[in-house]
Amino acid sequence: MGRPARVSTKFAVKHLRALIDDGWTIRAIAAVSGVGGATISEALSGTSKKMTVENVVALLGVKGSANPNFIPADGTRRRLQSLVALGWLAQEVCRDAGLSPQFLSDLNTHDRATVSVGVAEAVAGVYAKLSMRIPELTPTRKRSKTMAAKRGWVPPLAWNNIDDPNEKPSGMPTVRGARRPHDEIDPNVVGRLLEGQKVPQTTNAERKEAMRRWLVMGNSERSLCKALGWHEGRYTPRKKPTPPWPALLIAGYWHAFAEHEEVAA
């Protein structure tokens, strides 16, 4: 029809900025318009000066303020993944939240940008109840936990602000060959050890701190060593040897003699 296949992004960018001012996120715009998030980001940053007519039309078709009943799905997705990484089954977590057992699978498969506020609150409620509890690791749960680790899903303590889309989880295994200071203590690594997880390349200080906290909670040294494959006595404080009784007797006499001499003086 004589129209150019690609046109300037000028009008689309102006519209996109207005949408963002109204509360839209790039992921939400992409989900509604069907235009890729990378295409939108490149247009906003000025990296791309042109885009197809179809994409411009689709973006201009997104109108109004962001739906207040929907919020970004990042926090909900991370909460569900973290519980699976802890050992809970995705199906049981979703059922507890009143959702379909396949909800997490659908959320990941379709990379949904938003979820309803009701869904987010239901998942947050289950997360608050289960995130500090370690389930009994049945064979099914062990397989699910292994799958979560392979996918890079991290347990709750790896997050400081689980709803922040820009945050990266901490306490993750370091790159093979990289060395960390032996006295470095990452609280998230300590937390994962206390959850019974075998974390690669932990420092000696982290293992001692985990053992110290484990004992303070009233648990036995043997139970943590058995769970993590540690040798007993390696990460507990060494007790000072008690002197033999003759040495104690001599020390007592010497102390009494010193006090007597001080009084006499």
Secondary structure, 3 states (H helix, E strand, C coil): CCCCCEEECHHHHHHHHHHHHCCCCHHHHHHHHCCCHHHHHHHHHCCCCEEEHHHHHHHHCCCCCCCCCEEECHHHHHHHHHHHHHCCCHHHHHHHCCCCCCHHHHHHHCCCCEEEHHHHHHHHHHHHHHCCCCCCCCHHHHHHHHHHHHCCCCCHHHCCCCCCCCCCCCCCCCCCCCCCCCCCCCHHHHHHHHCCCCCCCCCHHHHHHHHHHHHHCCCCHHHHHHHHCCCCCCCCCCCCCCCCHHHHHHHHHHHHHHHHHHHHC
